[in-house]
Amino acid sequence: MREIDMYKPLKKFLKAKGYTVHSEVESVDVMARKGDELLIVEMKTGFNIQLIYQLIERLKITDQVYAYVPLGKGGRWPKPYKKMCALLKRLHCGLITLDQHTKKQVVVEFKPTPFTDRKNYAKRKLALREFEGRSIDLNQGGSTKELLFTAYKENVIRIAMYLFEHGASSTKEVREHLDIERTVDILNKNYQRWFERVSRGVYRITPEFEFFRLKYQKKINQLWR
């Protein structure tokens, strides 16, 4: 779909609501006026960063600024659409969509309104717990496809290193020496397959941890010192 194909149904929609509509006014895609109300619409065939830049500039002219995009496969349900809506609301902008199949149905999804920030306290709690659970920074910011050293992974490594240095040990002994509350849970679940149960409540490391230790020896030494 081209922007020129999007304009006609939008113009018809706005004129039906009593607006006088003009396009390409001082680099503005669409400008509409009804009495003292001035409305600006920026059209894009897909949501992108350029549209965001344009919307921010248009907010210098009027508070009534809309993004106008075609609504394609998946409609209003995909995550990208929801994220787009969240971003537009933070910018105090509205959203108008055009049904990509009929090329006729124009819908005002939401109008420009003051954004009310609502913190997700559950996510905040998880983030802080992870942050406070890390003893050192073993990750490289911006890296991809690299092993992520989480607070949980740190504890697993510390337990494995204790068993590496002390041999088969009881969960009670490991917990008391390392002060890791989740020691029993970590050893029992054994997600990494690093631990082998010798007898009830007694574990030792497996060759899988040996491979991991040799591969990440430098980082493990920073953690286990």
N, C-alpha and C positions, 0 to 999 in steps of 0.2 A: 504494500500500500504506500502511495505517495502522499506527502503533506497536502498537495493540491487537491487530492481526492477527499481529504478529511475536512477541508474548509467549507465546502458547500453545505453539508449536513449541519455543521456547527452554526453557520450563518443563519440557516433556516430556523434552527432551534432558538437562537438568541432573538431573532426578529419576531418570532411567535410570542416571545415574552416581553415585547415592547421596546427592545433595544435598537438603537441605530448602530450599524456595524460597519467597520472599515478594516481593511487588512493592510499590512506593511506600512504602519504609521511610525516613522522615526525608529526603524528597526524592530518595532513591536509586531509580532505575527498578526494578532487580532486585537482590536480595541473596540469596545462596545460602550455605549452611553445611554442612560435613561434618566433624564432629569439631572440631578447632581451626582448620581452614581456613575462612577467610571470603573470599568471592568477590563482587565487585560488577560488574554489567553495566549500561552505559548504552546505551539504544536510540535510534537515530535512523533515519528513513527515507532520509536522505542525509547524507553526511559534510560537516560544517560547523564553523565556529569555535565555536559554542555547545557542541558535543559536546566539543571540546578543553578548554574552560573546565570543563565538568563532570568530565571525566576527571582533570584536575589536582586538583580539590577532593576527589574520591574517593580519590586517592592518600594523602590525610591520614588515611584510615581503614584502608586495607589496601594491600598491595603487589599483590594479585591483582585488577587492574582491567582490564576488557575493554570495548572498543567493540563494538557489535552493529548491523550494517547489512545491508540486503538487497543481494544480488549480482544485478545486472541484466544488461542487454545488454553484451556484450564480456567479461563475466566477470572473470577475474584478469589480463587482458593489457593493458588501456589504461593509459596513463601516469598518469592521475589516481589509479587504484587503487594503483599502485606508489608514488606519492608519499605517499598516505595511509598505506600500510604503513611507509614510512620514517619518517614523522612519529610514528606510534604507537610505533615501536620506540625512538625518541629519548625518548619520554615514559615508557618502560618499561612500556607497556601492551600487552595482547593484543588479538586481533581475532577475533570470531566473525561468521560470515556466514550469511544465510538465502537459499536459492535462491528468487528472486522468482517463478519460474514455477510450481514445485511447491508453494511455501509450506510445505514440510515438511522439506527437507534442511538441517540445521543443521551447520555445520562450524567447528571451531576452527582458524583459519588459522595462528595462532602464539600462544604463551603469553607472559605478561609475563616478560621476562628483562632482566638488566642490559645496557644498550646499550654496545656496543664501537664506538667511533668509528674509522672508517677513512678517512683523507684520500685524496682523489683527486689524486695528485701531478702527473699529466699536466695536469689542469685548473688546478692551482695554478701550474704552470710557464707555461701559456698566459696566465693572468691577470696574472702578474708581468711577463711579456714585453710584454704590451700596456700595462700601467701604466708600465713603465720606458721604453717606446718613445714615450710622449707627452711633448711638450716643454712644453705649457701645457694648461690645462683649458678647452676650447672648448665643451663640452657643458653643458647645463642639467639638473641632476639632477631627475628626476621628470617631465620633459617627454615627450610622446608625439608621434608623427608628425613628428618633427623630424629633420633630417639628423644622423647620428652621425659625429663627427670622430674616427676611430680613428687609431692610430699609422701604419697603412698609408696612410690617407687624407692624413695630414699630409705624409708623404713625397711622395705624388703631387702635392699642391698645391705643395710647395716646388720640385719639378722643373718643374712647369708655370709657376710664377712666374719661375723662372730663365730659361726659354725666352721668356717674355713680355717680360722686360727686356733679354735679350741676343740675341734672335732665334734662328734655326736654329743648333743646336750639336751637337757630337758627344757620344756617350754618355760617352766618356772625360773630356771637359771638364766635363760636368755632374757626374759622379761625383767628380772631383777637387775641384771647388769646393764641393759640398754634403756630401761625405763620407757618401753614402748607398750602402751596399753593394748594395742591390737595384735600382740605377738601371737597368741593362740589362733586368732582368726586368720592371720596371714599364713601361718604354717599349715593350718588345716585346709584352706582354700587352695593354696599353692598354685596360683594362676600361671606363674612363670615356669613351673616344673623344675624349680631349683632345689626343692627339699624332698627328702626321702624319709619316711617314717621307719625308724629302727625297731622301736617298741612303743608301748603306750606312753605318749607324752614326750618321746625322745626322737630327735630328728638329726639328720646330717645332710650335707649338700650333695648335689648330683653333678655329673659332668657338664650338664647344661649351664650351670653357673660358672664353671671353670672357663668355658668358651666365652661367656659374657664378660667375665673378669679380665681376661686377656685382651679382649677387644676394646674395653672401655677402662683400662687400667689407670690411665692418667686421671680421669674424672673420679673414679672410685677412690683413688688415693687422696683427692681433695676432700672427699666426704668422710673417709675413714682414716682419720689422723688424730 
